[in-house]
């Protein structure tokens, strides 16, 4: 029997990384998966940004708005997405609009150990990236889209040391980088490569930049480093799922 299979080159499709399913399907449950799928579907192919309404997502999938809100929060906790909350004015009041950015799998939190080996290593070219051109889309399991790069030669590179690399951030002349070093250490985040660490720094600095743009003031300006570190220690003790966003908001309130 002849079957007409779908054509991958045709438009009208979107992708989800295999590692997302392997690592987060059980953690996010069905509602979290469908909300993430909806964001993937709406995301701009180049910027990986989208801004669907929560009501629209809920209606599209036959779930409640409160379910969508909980799912968005969980996606943020695992650093799968970055949410920039904006407020726009309209004639009869104020309207809130969220801008969602799909983050690269190299900065996801909660990827299971057994899936790490599925991320192609050095010497492999992959498809387009989320967020950064130097990170590429996960290939299919059957590896039919993996292309060996004959121009890349093996390099004698020093093995990445997570502790030494984070300690080095603490000596940076850039204050944001130094703060992120303390944040990563207190969160207990273990990076597997310099590339992964650099991506995490870039993503978190973009979050700081977005926060500054939205509020008209850098969250850490005028705040002594000691107070920032105390805020981190307090959040770590009181809130298991604390994030950089919590620290930025707290410091912003102190600096007002």
Steps between C-alpha positions, in 0.01 A plus 500: 500500500635842400488758778546871455724607786537856617763714328748653747588785264144631483400790723237467769696304759702565814751296698550388859835365619506128573674577829198704611282190477761274658568727798182695566196301384443345843590817689273737308208262446263537205406864565862615513580316177210647302576853623866462397386361164278804454792735568719304257229526237466877536873575536674701232749273325784753526451660843314212670267759651120498510220673688177295492240584765437256783133502407591404144721213613229377737231512230724333242565198722174481693655576839444774759695825520615408852647177360692702241632735772626206707660341195678827407638522853635145481662566162672804653621297799675253270645794298331371186362846426563861595190711564508876460184647644391822336215738576332694221233766531169493324193724505306313767784400728832320518582184308779262596690322225768235536791454262641146507848398385582131452840433654770266374513151653854567619362728773200287598493396865395146580629313196541138608845341489396230255404761240822701518679249281245564225628854448745475207856590595787676322548444129128484414297755311134535582203703386385842613525619857267631760630831640864486382642415155777291656254254650309274268179304483497144637527242225261212450562184703587304187777759435410528133560874515840493670779613269862451599711813469814394317657842557504470878812343643522354852635757746708443809269695728534515877218316672228735621499556876166631628630625836800682357288661229241628749774626732644691206167679453530635854814692398343656191517878464141496370267516799213313332731210416632492855142494636410218263801305626363522855154411372618188315701383802213549744260323265743210479491502121757270341603586145655238275694735273617858457257530212209410726616745768542781247150440369357511852677831563363644175144390574503637855659828393223538243251452783671777698495723192129433442424573867693828478317604183162420650556675834726784391769407749763227532393264784843500665598867457573661834459174691809390699626155401457382859125568484469318167675193643282512813192512278626189319568315826154591632329387179700176498389424856134596461415413140615168345422623146650849538636664188696804385167669433419486873833665584456772237153588627618507862801721423287727283263559792794575731647747251181700448 
